[in-house]
């Protein structure tokens, strides 16, 4: 015996949206990995912040 379909506007009991393709019960959905360009931007931003901190420490001492 299968579970009844949820009423219109009511979320599914398993938390999966039936309108999303591939959202079958028991299959976890993962966020896609960041692109290489976005990852490179984050690395460069971190390096720039580290350089600013070091230069600020040298300047103020």
Secondary structure, DSSP 8 states (H G I E B T S, - for coil): -------TT---TTS--TTSTT--TT---------HHHHHHHHHHHHHHHHHHHHHHHHT-
